[in-house]
Amino acid sequence: MMNQILLIESKSEITNLFIAFFKGKNFLFRAVTDAVEALRLIDKDKSIELVFINCENAGMDGLEFLRICSVNHPDLLVVLFSDQMDTAKLGFALRYRAFDFLTLPVEHEQIGNVVKRAALTFNRQDRHWRAARFVHDVDFALTSKAADLSIEFIRDAVKKMLFRYTPINSNAVENILLALCEAIQNALDHGSLELDSTLKDQPGENDYESMFDVVKRQRLEQVEYGGRKIAVRMRIETEKLQISVADEGAGFKAEIRDEASGNVYGMGLMLIRNIVDRVYFNEKGNKITFEKNVELPDNFAEPAPL
């Protein structure tokens, strides 16, 4: 069951419609007129899980509210409603993952259907979190030759593991995947292929590539470089995630900058450090390991004893 449902609406007739629906039902329901006030409430009260908001809401409209929530509260279910469901609004709603989009006038049956689907969504999420507590340790590894490497494939595989075995929210998962892809790209370009970033400043064979791209293409075809292996290993514990990326290159002395250099390259390690909690390297310099603390949600309950 959901903890709390919030309505953001300035028109009393619509607010009264929602109040009449929830009266006598086993839901915590509240209504506010201002979206900015609603955001402050959501920041403070993590029990709010479902929000209804009018796209034409005075002050901050529903679309802007949805956009902000998609970044700051990615697990919050937001339902938009409007007098007209035009393609522009619908496209925006889909882009920022609105839970549903209703056309006014809204009927009690429509509200009920949305609430039922939302409850099922949170029940599945709760069962997922409970099941995850029975998994105390996950050790997952992938190895690929540099010439055959698919960063997208590894990214998708890790993403599925994170959603299956951790309660990490979708926004945090995307940040972790960003750090992972940056580490793999470094292992490929600078570890396995031993490419110098300054080659990016030199023109290539045409207007669309640099000398970095030219040399990279050549070395991927050479067994000496393209045959080197890149290994990705992820370990998931109850409250800690650890990921390492290793290559078979000569290694290098890693230096993480404190601020941007102004170049289009050399920012990867700084990006990784800003996303995760800890970063360290092996002595040779051909393996990076980073760790991220896993914060359990407030409503994460311990499973009942067997």
Secondary structure as the mmCIF struct_conf table of DSSP 4:
data_model
#
loop_
_struct_conf.conf_type_id
_struct_conf.id
_struct_conf.beg_label_comp_id
_struct_conf.beg_label_asym_id
_struct_conf.beg_label_seq_id
_struct_conf.end_label_comp_id
_struct_conf.end_label_asym_id
_struct_conf.end_label_seq_id
BEND BEND1 ASN A 3 ASN A 3
STRN STRN1 GLN A 4 ILE A 8
BEND BEND2 SER A 10 SER A 10
HELX_RH_AL_P HELX_RH_AL_P1 SER A 12 PHE A 22
TURN_TY1_P TURN_TY1_P1 LYS A 23 GLY A 24
BEND BEND3 LYS A 25 PHE A 27
STRN STRN2 PHE A 29 VAL A 32
BEND BEND4 THR A 33 THR A 33
HELX_RH_AL_P HELX_RH_AL_P2 ALA A 35 LYS A 44
TURN_TY1_P TURN_TY1_P2 LYS A 46 SER A 47
STRN STRN3 ILE A 48 ASN A 54
TURN_TY1_P TURN_TY1_P3 CYS A 55 GLU A 56
BEND BEND5 ALA A 58 MET A 60
HELX_RH_AL_P HELX_RH_AL_P3 GLY A 62 ASN A 72
TURN_TY1_P TURN_TY1_P4 PRO A 74 ASP A 75
STRN STRN4 LEU A 77 SER A 82
BEND BEND6 ASP A 83 ASP A 83
HELX_RH_AL_P HELX_RH_AL_P4 THR A 87 ARG A 95
TURN_TY1_P TURN_TY1_P5 TYR A 96 ARG A 97
BEND BEND7 PHE A 99 PHE A 99
STRN STRN5 ASP A 100 THR A 103
BEND BEND8 LEU A 104 PRO A 105
HELX_LH_PP_P HELX_LH_PP_P1 VAL A 106 GLU A 107
HELX_RH_AL_P HELX_RH_AL_P5 HIS A 108 ALA A 132
TURN_TY1_P TURN_TY1_P6 ARG A 133 PHE A 134
STRN STRN6 ASP A 137 LYS A 145
HELX_RH_3T_P HELX_RH_3T_P1 ALA A 146 ASP A 148
HELX_RH_AL_P HELX_RH_AL_P6 ILE A 151 TYR A 165
HELX_RH_AL_P HELX_RH_AL_P7 SER A 170 ASN A 186
HELX_RH_PI_P HELX_RH_PI_P1 ALA A 187 SER A 192
BEND BEND9 LEU A 193 LEU A 193
HELX_RH_3T_P HELX_RH_3T_P2 SER A 197 ASP A 201
BEND BEND10 GLN A 202 GLN A 202
STRN STRN7 PRO A 203 PRO A 203
BEND BEND11 GLU A 205 ASN A 206
TURN_TY1_P TURN_TY1_P7 ASP A 207 TYR A 208
STRN STRN8 SER A 210 SER A 210
HELX_RH_AL_P HELX_RH_AL_P8 MET A 211 LEU A 220
TURN_TY1_P TURN_TY1_P8 GLU A 221 GLU A 221
BEND BEND12 GLN A 222 GLN A 222
HELX_RH_AL_P HELX_RH_AL_P9 VAL A 223 GLY A 226
TURN_TY1_P TURN_TY1_P9 GLY A 227 GLY A 227
STRN STRN9 LYS A 229 GLU A 237
TURN_TY1_P TURN_TY1_P10 THR A 238 GLU A 239
STRN STRN10 LYS A 240 ASP A 247
BEND BEND13 GLU A 248 GLY A 249
BEND BEND14 ASP A 258 GLU A 259
BEND BEND15 GLY A 262 GLY A 266
HELX_RH_AL_P HELX_RH_AL_P10 GLY A 268 ILE A 275
BEND BEND16 VAL A 276 ASP A 277
STRN STRN11 ARG A 278 PHE A 281
BEND BEND17 GLU A 283 ASN A 286
STRN STRN12 LYS A 287 ASN A 293
HELX_LH_PP_P HELX_LH_PP_P2 GLU A 295 PRO A 297
TURN_TY1_P TURN_TY1_P11 ASP A 298 ASN A 299
HELX_LH_PP_P HELX_LH_PP_P3 ALA A 301 PRO A 305
#
